[in-house]
């Protein structure tokens, strides 16, 4: 529904109602002028005397005399005979034929068709802004519900990404530039394609600010797993103990390896027959290839089934590429709570 439809609607109304726009002339009749329902009866009535005594004869011909001072509207014309309707029109009152010589034209009345057109046009002008605004509100609301549904669906991933990407600098001020780019990428790759699929992408400019605020609010909520005991300024050894505690809370038997001789594994965990080696990295910047190489070597050394790097920060693109080719998990510590079920799904699919 576009604003350009309105001019075409007016053209359609004008073209459709043009036949009804001709004006109807008005007439005054000489007092006591006889008028009949049939033209033939009018010719016979002309030969009757206009005396009052002949009114019964006029009634027999379905004729009557025009009232004094009345206004009549032209309905049709047959030669020198006019078909006129008395105004104001009464229900059931028929039009009468009168001689044209007895009628005096006094003006024209607004045709019913034109009056209807004016009413319809005025109603359309009043309703169109309301309908257009309602249509826009409905599409905006539909787009908003789609966006909030997708944000809710990816809420946990958004929370983890924010915690990875927003790190304090040396002065304790949070650096949000990477997170802002991450939100833009999420909107570009997830939200807008979904809107485009429903032909709602044109609504995005009006929703963008509110959607970004909703993403920020959802991402700032606490993660699903317990985060008690974590602090960005904790030392690396404390972070290793924190990761081991998170694994124990999820059903793993986890212990810390001795410092200096860990062979690339900070935590070794066992769950049933499944053995896991973990390299823990408490960083301010993205974790690189070294951590992936170390934990891949530790998996061979400890005869482990699974290797993972756990960090509070993000990972470089090259680290992600190397981890993919070596089957190494790159995790945020909030993802440790779901690691067991994730491994079970992977082993079943394998």
SULRAGI-V898481 format. One record per backbone hydrogen bond with DSSP energy under -0.5 kcal/mol. NH is the residue of the N-H (numbers start at 0). CO is the residue of the C=O. If there is no record, write none. Layout:
# SULRAGI-V898481
nh:co
NH:CO
NH:CO
This chain:
# SULRAGI-V898481
nh:co
4:1
5:2
7:3
8:4
9:5
10:6
11:7
12:8
13:9
14:10
15:11
16:12
17:13
17:14
19:16
20:17
21:18
23:108
24:22
25:106
26:71
27:103
28:69
29:101
31:65
32:29
34:63
35:96
36:61
41:37
42:38
43:39
44:40
45:41
46:42
46:43
47:44
53:50
54:51
57:53
58:54
59:55
60:56
61:58
62:57
63:34
65:32
69:66
70:86
71:26
72:84
73:24
74:82
75:82
77:80
80:77
81:97
82:75
83:81
83:95
84:72
86:70
92:89
95:83
96:35
97:81
99:79
101:98
102:99
103:27
105:25
106:25
108:23
113:19
114:110
115:111
116:112
117:113
118:114
119:115
120:116
121:117
122:118
123:119
124:120
125:121
126:122
127:123
128:124
129:125
130:126
131:127
132:128
133:129
134:130
135:131
136:132
137:133
138:134
139:135
140:136
141:137
142:138
143:139
144:140
145:141
146:142
147:143
148:144
149:145
150:146
151:147
152:148
153:149
154:151
157:153
158:154
159:155
160:156
161:157
162:158
163:159
164:160
165:161
166:164
166:174
168:172
171:168
174:166
175:173
179:175
180:176
181:177
182:178
183:179
184:180
185:181
186:182
187:183
188:184
189:185
190:185
191:186
193:189
194:190
195:191
196:192
197:193
197:194
198:195
199:194
202:199
203:200
205:202
206:202
206:203
207:203
210:206
211:207
212:208
213:209
214:210
215:211
216:212
217:213
218:214
219:215
220:217
229:226
233:230
238:234
239:235
240:236
241:237
242:238
243:239
244:240
245:241
246:242
247:243
248:244
249:245
249:246
250:247
251:246
252:269
253:251
254:267
256:265
260:257
264:261
265:263
265:277
266:277
267:254
268:275
269:252
270:273
273:270
274:272
275:268
276:305
277:266
278:307
279:277
280:309
282:280
286:313
291:287
292:288
293:289
294:290
295:291
296:292
297:293
298:294
299:295
300:296
301:297
302:299
303:298
304:274
305:274
306:326
307:276
308:328
309:278
310:330
311:280
313:163
315:286
319:315
320:316
321:317
322:318
323:319
324:320
325:321
326:323
327:322
328:306
330:308
330:328
332:310
334:331
335:332
336:333
337:334
338:335
339:335
341:337
342:338
343:339
344:340
345:341
346:342
347:343
348:344
349:345
